[in-house]
Amino acid sequence: MLETSARLLRLLALLQSRRDWQGSELADELRISPRTVRRDVDRLRELGYPVNATTGSFGGYRLGAGAELPPLLLDDNEAVAVAVALRTTPVTGLEEVSLRALLKLEQVLPSRLRHRVSALDGVESVPRDTPAPAVDPELLTTLAAACRDSDTIRFDYTAHDGTPTRRRAEPHRLVNWGRRWYLVAWDADKQDWRSFRVDRITRPTPPHGPRFTPREFDATTFVASRVTSAAWRYLARVTVHAPAHDVIARISPAIGTVEAVDETSCVLVTGSDSVETLAVWISMLGFDFEVTSPPDLVAHVRTLAARYARAVQD
């Protein structure tokens, strides 16, 4: 009985790991016969898991959506990733629900994983100057499923100037950058990469459109390079007296981009909704720097420099 129960858990984990499985693939993974796979699938159905049989060239099994949420199986890294996401980037409007889910997850985490997650207790985040745009959780899950399953989707999109368009795209990755969610996708009509603010997306088609072959692409760097000027109220260019690779090692693409000047200096392009936050970020680099723009930041740094000088006078 113990062996059968362990095998059922392993079968469930496989069905949850990807959308479609052929019976022969499951049999090979579990080292059992196709007949035993069918019998184990029936047991999962009796336990309330909606395992659907599919037909055609990709016929096999697919874990479907049921009337109630059955228990999920997460491996160590997945459990830590979910806990970290719930702690650091809850969906706007669902903060209380995120906290309840986090408490439930941490209650059952093994001690070795709880220790990894609790390391975040000492991490402080810079307060955001303005609230993040609200995003529909159902929309996020629809887009995430399309990215996962490589399904072409259509959706309405409102541009920055308010122009409405209907887009057809191959979704690649969801990126949480700064205070917003972005969908990075290959625009099938423009034949080029695009980043779409999720709070401006409406009426997406269900993620069951024509499938596409995923492309290799650095979505995070793409978002950082495209949305910098649009996402921040203040955009700064700072000359840092340090090699570009040393500065890059201390920041993430979500903070800014680095342009090498020579072997000993570089230009950091970064931004924020307040000059106070900008000054904090720049000072935390640990290198000498010169602020050239914007004027508000230059004035604020001068004020801070005078204040610090007075603070250490004998």
PyMOL commands that set and color helices and strands:
alter all, ss='L'
color gray80, all
select helices_A, chain A and resi 2-17+23-30+34-46+76-88+95-108+111-122+137-149+198-200+219-231+244-248+275-283+295-311
alter helices_A, ss='H'
color red, helices_A
select strands_A, chain A and resi 51-54+60-63+153-158+164-177+180-187+192-197+201-202+234-240+256-262+265-272+289-293
alter strands_A, ss='S'
color yellow, strands_A
deselect
rebuild
show_as cartoon
